Amino acid sequence: MESVFDGAAAGIDHLKEQDRSSFFHPFTAIKDQRAGSPIVMARASGCSITDVDGRTYLDGAAGLWCVNVGYGREEISSAIAAQSRELPYFHSFNGISNAPSIALSERLLRLAPAGMKRVFYGSSGSDANDTAVKMLWSYNICRGMPEKRKIISRAYAYHGVSVASGSLSGVPMVHQHFGLPLDFARHVSRPDVYRDAPARQCRSEVEYSALLAREIEDMILAEGPDTVAGFIAEPVMGTGGVLPPPEGYFQAIRAVLDRYDVRLVADEVITGFGRLGAWFGSQLYGMQPDLILTAKGLTSGYLPLSAVLVGDKIWSVFEEASADGRVFAHGFTYSGHPTCAAAAMANLDILEREGLVDRVAEIAPVFARLFRDTLSGLQLVGDIRSAGLMLGVELVADQASKAAFSPALKVAGRVSLAARRRGILVRALPNSDTIALSPPFIVSEAELAALAVGLGEAINDVAVELRAEGHL
Ligand SMILES: Cc1ncc(COP(=O)(O)O)c(C=O)c1O
C-alpha cells in the first residue's frame, strides 16, 4: 500500500511544515523543532527504518529499547488486524474479561520467575510504575501500616514521566520545571563501577555492592523503617547510563530489604522478555522481586501495553483484604485491551518459536567484543559496558583521569547526530555522555559490525569538531 506522503517533494515539505506547526513532541526543544527539518519516519523492516526522504537508517536502539523482534513482522500485524475485527476493545473493570488477555496472563505467569501470582495491565511503562506505587501503598494500608509509603529509587534512574513514576525517576530534567519529585520518593546512588566504585576506593565489586546496600540501609534507618514501603530498580539500569549491577548487588540489597519489611520492585520495562538473554533480568541477578513491571518488549512496541506481575506476598494481602470488601480501585480504560494482548501473544510466539531469547545470550559476547575491538582505541571513549543486547559507550575528555566534558558541549548528543548522518540510530543518554545501543534481537553480525564502525566514525567526527573548537 502506498503511504500518503509518497510522491512529490512538495508534499513532504508540507508534511514537515505541518509537523512544526501542530505536533508538540516529547523531550524536544521547541526552538530546535521550529528551526529544524524533522525526520519523518515512513516505513521499516528488520533492523532498518526509512524516512519520507528515502534515507534508510540502521536502528541500533530498537526504537526506544522496544522493537525486540524487529520491524515488519506480518504475524503481529495480522494478529492485531484479526483481533480488532473480532473484538477491538472492551474493558476489564468489574471482572469482565476477554480471551486474549486471559491467555496472555496465564502465559506471563508461566514465563515469569517463581512466585508471581497475577497480572495487572496498563498501556505504558510509566503507568506500570504508578500502578506499582499504588499497590505498595494499598498493600501497607491493608496491613494497617498507612505510614509505610516511601519508595527508594536511584539517582539517574528512569522509571517514566507521570507524576508518580517521574518522582521515582532520578533524572534531573524530569524533575526540573515540574516541582518533582513528590515527597514519597527518595534516591540513593546508582551502581557505577566505572566512576563511583574507584572513587570510593572499593577493591572489588562485591565490596562496592556491600557499600551501596549499606547506603540503602542507612536511608531506611534514617527515614524510619515504618515509613519505607519499597525499593525500585531496573536489573540493568538503562537510561541512567547502561549500568549492569556489580557482583552481589541485588543479593546484598535483598538482605537489607528483608530486614526492614521493604518490598522489591523490579522495573523490567527494558529488560523484560529477553533483552539480557533471559526472559527476565530478575532471574539473571537473583533479585526475587515482589513486583515486576513490564511494557516495551511485551509487544515489541507494535501496540502500547504494560503488565505488572504481582508476587505472592502482595497478592495474598490483597486477597485477604478483599474478603473484608476492599476493592483495588485502580485501573485504566485500556487495562486488559484485547487487541494489545493479541499483539503481545503474537510477539511472544515469535520470541519462543525463533528462540530469540537464547539468541540474545549467544550473540551478546559477539556484540560486546565487536564494540570493544572497534571503539576502545578511540580518543573519546572512556568506558564500554554491556549486558545482553544493551551496551553503553561513555565518552570522556580524558581517558586517564576520566574527566567528563562540560555538559554544555552536549558531546553524546552530537555523536548521536553524527551517527544519524552516517545512517546509524543510537541514543544519547541524559546526564552522562553515554551512547546507548539496544538493537533488535534479530540483528545480524554484519549489522552489529556496521553499527560499531558507524558509531566509531561518528565519535571521530565529533572529536575533529571538538579539536577545531579547542576543547581537546
Ligand atoms: C526502565 C523504564 N521504566 C519505565 C519507562 C517508562 O516507559 P513509558 O515511556 O512507556 O512510559 C521506561 C522508558 O524508557 C524505562 O526505560
The ligand as an ORCA input file, in Angstrom:
! r2SCAN-3c Opt
* xyz 0 1
  C      13.054      1.221     32.875
  C      11.935      2.061     32.353
  N      10.821      2.185     33.088
  C       9.784      2.920     32.670
  C       9.827      3.588     31.465
  C       8.671      4.433     31.037
  O       8.012      3.832     29.991
  P       6.980      4.669     29.085
  O       7.792      5.611     28.275
  O       6.305      3.597     28.265
  O       6.034      5.350     29.991
  C      10.966      3.478     30.673
  C      11.045      4.166     29.372
  O      12.063      4.233     28.731
  C      12.050      2.703     31.129
  O      13.180      2.602     30.412
*
